[in-house]
Amino acid sequence: MQPLLQVENLRLSFAKQSVIKGINFTINKGETFALVGESGSGKSLAALSVLRLHPAQANLQAETIQLNEIDILRTAESDLCQVRGRRIAMIFQDPMSSLNPVMTIAQQISETIQLHFLLDKQQCKQRVVELLQQVGIPEAKRRLNDYPHQLSGGQRQRVMIAIALAGEPDLLIADEPTTALDVTIQAQILALLKELQQKNGMALWLISHDLALVSNMADRVVVMQAGEIVEIADNAQLFSHPQHEYTKKLLAALPDINAVPQQKSVEDSVLLKVQSFKVHYPIKKGLFKRTVGFVKAVDGVDFTLAAGKTLALVGESGCGKTTLGKALLNLIPKTAGSVIFNGMDLSQLSYAQLREQRAAMQIIFQDPIAAMNPRMLIIDIISEGVQALTNTLTAEEKVELVNGLLAQVGLDKTALYRYPHEFSGGQRQRICIARALAVKPKLIICDEPTSALDVSVQKTIIELLKNLQKTQGISYLFITHDLAVVAEIADEIAVMYTGKIIEQGSTQQVLHHPKQAYTQKLLSAVPVLQR
């Protein structure tokens, strides 16, 4: 049988540095082909190279990149515009940098439809609504004129998937398509992709670090390390009898949802107490933009967090987790409620008093590259908080401080005078952790700190956070949709749904004896490694 896509001796290099070192593979019609490996192994670059979307400064060489009758290497760039999106579509890893910030989501999905299909304006709009409903965007018609910044991370990812599906491609390249999605939406999206495969015979090239997901989805799996393919096998064979040591290492690093967190011997004193907390956004319509209603992003939340403990906040994207985390730190305004931190009501503090408390409360943002100034050196990024709060560091003290923090997060002093783009995703996340630690906080809000990381780096970050908690007594509010990670790090779990906490209890109780139907639904959707 002639493969849908055939790639032979694909090589990619930057100057003298080779990043993809002569890989070979085929993808058949209707097949789910998975490519796994650590960040920096060349997975995404391989996919971009097949579409000839590789970086302009890179040198691409290959003997063959053949899609059915189309020779990708020798097709004119103008003709490739009809191939991209229609014959091969791609779901990119970072939706915020892939979506146009000044176009509505309806305009961006319509762009693909209008380019490849003859539909009138009304038919096109109806098709956009259908696609948004397919990928699980609530109130799809109401969201048509929203811009990317008005959506949550998971909702933006769903819009990216809708754009890719709009062209009804023969081959869909999905680069970490469910990274920012909660398990229920992830299950929904994967079921949709499977349905489209069966209906249209579409092939799916899945790039992922989620090995449990891959074991449930893929027909064949390719393992990539440092630009080379080290193992290729059928799904069942690879997960039951891995041959290469690197494959075995990846499988060993998987978080276990049945893990029982170690009991921490700390005083059970309350560090953070949140009562009747609300964040509502007005909905304005009409010529005079009158308020006609409210989006209740956070709607009457209550919880406590003990010193030296970890509370995991879980729930689907758009349920208000990140909004709650930011509002607790006054990064966005609250509508009502109180936050008692370390015995003080933050709403009663003056600006100067609140500034003094800033050092004790820090946040690790979901996207590390967006959270750092691309024009600042790492030494300045990490020391910025200390300088802003004390303004007393000498140049020598600054170097000493940052070197110590880098060592704490597993990086060496060669990072001092480099820029964020020179590091991998896992390294950037460690730099963000070092920045948060610089001011010696008592509380760190961790917003999806491991969602974009491969399993081996994820394991390293989790162990780092656990060790820092053990040695420094830091408390974590750990926002995540990955319930297996929760099992590894959390003492308690709060389940959030449509702006409210609907269930809260110990990790053991919530994961193994859930009371609410929604919690049971979340747990049933968690992909389990198939061996």
Secondary structure, DSSP 4 states (H G I P E B T S, - for coil): ---SEEEEEEEEEETTEEEEEEEEEEE-TT-EEEEE--TTSSHHHHHHHHTT-S-TTEEEE-SEEEETTEEGGGS-HHHHHHHBTTTEEEE-S-HHHHS-TTS-HHHHHHHHHHHHS---HHHHHHHHHHHHHHTT-TTHHHHTT--GGGS-HHHHHHHHHHHHHHT--SEEEEESTTTTS-HHHHHHHHHHHHHHHHHH--EEEEE-S-HHHHHHH-SEEEEEETTEEEEEEEHHHHHHS--SHHHHHHHHT---TT--PPPP-----EEEEEEEEEEEEEEEETTTTEEEEEEEEEEEEEEEEETT-EEEEE--TTSSHHHHHHHHTTSS--SEEEEEETTEEGGGS-HHHHHHHGGGEEEE-S-TTTTS-TTS-HHHHHHHHHHHHH----HHHHHHHHHHHHHHTT--GGGTT--GGGS-HHHHHHHHHHHHHTT--SEEEEESTTTTS-HHHHHHHHHHHHHHHHHH--EEEEEES-HHHHHHH-SEEEEEETTEEEEEEEHHHHHHS--SHHHHHHHHTS-----
